[in-house]
Amino acid sequence: MVLLALTAVVLLAAPQAAPAAGDPTLSIDPAAALSALHCPASFVRPKTPVLLVHGTGSTAEESWTHTFAKTLPRDGHDVCTIDLPQRALGDAQVSAEYVVVAMHAVAARAGRKIDVVGHSQGGLEPRWALKWFPSTRSLVDDYVSISSTQHGSLDADGICTLGSCAPSVWQQRRESQFLKALNTGDETPGDASYTSIYSLTDEIVPELPPPATSMLAGARNIALQDVCPGRPADHFSILWDAVGEALVMDALDHPGPADPARLGPTVCLGLMAPGLDAGDVAYMHTVALANAAQSTVVTGPMSSAEPPLKAYVLGTQAAATPKATPAANPSPGSSAPAPPPQSTPPSVQARTLAATGGTAPLRGAIALLGLALAARRVKRS
């Protein structure tokens, strides 16, 4: 792996410094992130270089060597990948700092903006970087997520029900503090073009409103079934699906986000992405999927609670929280009157109930669903 010398010198000379003014201080040694970054010996292809970010329980090799690391170069893009620490099972905030360093290194080496593509949890770290490390916003032309847990996963809810799961799985629950911090305010900061691609038949990231799990406010949100009605694709097969690949390429190869109207009617006739074969699909089924399942459910690091938010997040939240107004001249021994309860329209109550599992029976059903999915993945291995 060859990296731009100037970038490495700057980052390694000051490992405790943020990559640029206005960013929070990095908690990682940038050398660790640079050693986890894999790029070709030289950038020779004409189109924008792409940084690929893998998902939970996986590695760069398992997610990308038989999918987009193989198809993107055919389309004219040089590709870099990053191995997130602990197979992306540790604190996602730490993984996001790896992505921050990778963004700076790849963009510096390319001498221009880059594109970032993430699968599953791999769509969260680049967004965290773009939100909390503003220096990265000038580096990214296109952000594309594939089956990402943008607003949480039923699977994560179920796996963590027993009280112990991987830190990043805690953070992908629908009510996690991590996702609340990520999704509060602007979900698509900066000038990058945002595209979110997903499948309505995804077993891990089902589209349950509100809000729809993979959808981002300010992004172009596209389900495979919007392009090809009835098309089956699960959380992993979308990585080699011909329509999913076509949408990613369309986003990267045109100004702005992906536009299904540019794909043409024959795209639905394809099964695997051009350049892939049955051996690639077999690898993804037998190696990548099994390893991800074992790491997430059995062999990964376990925690009894979600990792705390970083100080830079808590500081921003505190600054944005309005101070309570004390009651005017309360009499000794009395308390200020409680505000009247706010009524909630029945339609809003129903939507909230459906999204949060607002009753004990429904929460139990969600838990059983998550555990069943986890058991099924372990059995496959």
C-alpha positions, 0 to 999 in steps of 0.5 A: 500500500502506498500513501501520500507521504505528505499526508502521512507525515502530517498525521503521524507527526501530531497523532493527538491533533485533529486533521484540520482546524474546526474538527474535534481532537482525534482519540486514535493514533492516525498511524493505526488508521493509515495501516488499515487503509488499502489502496493501489500502488498508483491511481491511474484510472480516470474517474473519481477514486472511491473509498469503500467502508464495510459493515458490521462483523466483516472486513474490507476483503470479505465485503468488497473483493468479490463485489465493488472492489472488482466492479468499480475498477472496470468502470474506471474508478481506483478503489481504496478500502479501510478495515475498521477496528474489531471488524466494525464491532467496537465503538462506531465513533472510533471506527468513524475516526478511521474513516476521517483519516482515510478520507484525508489520506485518499483525497490528498493522494488523489489531489481531488475530491473522492467518493465514499460508498458504505454498506450497512454500518459502513454507511454510518461512519462516513456520515459521522465523519461528515457531521462531526469533522467538518474538514471532511466535507470539502473532500467528498463528491458523492456519498452512497450508502447500501442497505445502511442502518441509518435509523436503526435495525430491528436485528440490533434491537433483538440481539441486544435484548439479552443485555449483552452485545457488541458495542456497535450493535448497541449503537445500531438499535433504533433508539440508540444515543449514537443514532440520535446524535447522528440524525439530529439536525441536518442528516446530509451536511455539506455539499456532497451528493447523497444517495441511499440505496436499499431493498424492501426485502432486506431482512436486517434493515426492514423499512419500517416507518417512521422514519424509514430505516435507510432513508435520509432527509436530503438524500436521493432514497432509492429502493431496488423495487422502485426500479424493478418491482418485485425484485428480491434482494437481501442485506448481503445479496444487494452487494452483487445485485446488478440493479444495486451496482447500476445505481451505485455506478450511476451516482458516482458517474454523474453530477448529483445523486443517482437517478433511476431514469438513467438506467434503462429498461434492460437493467432488470434483466441482469442478475449479478453485477457485470464482471461478477460470476457464480464464484463471487456469489459463492464466496459471499455466501460461504465466507463473508456472510458466515464470518459476519454472523459469527463475529456479530453474535458469537465471537465479537466483543461484548458490552452490557451497554452502549458506548458513551457519546464522545465529549465533542458530541455531548458539548454540542448537545449541551450548547443546543439545549435551552435552559429551563425557565424558573417559575416566577416568585414561587411561594416557600414550600411550593412548586411550580405548577406542572404544564398541562399534558399535551394531547397526541393525535391518534394517527401519530400515536399509532405511527410512534407505536409501530416504530418503537415497539410501544407495548410489551407484547410487541417488544417481545415479538421484536426481540424474538425476531431479532434472536431468530435472525441471529440464530439463523445466521449462526446456523448457516455458518 
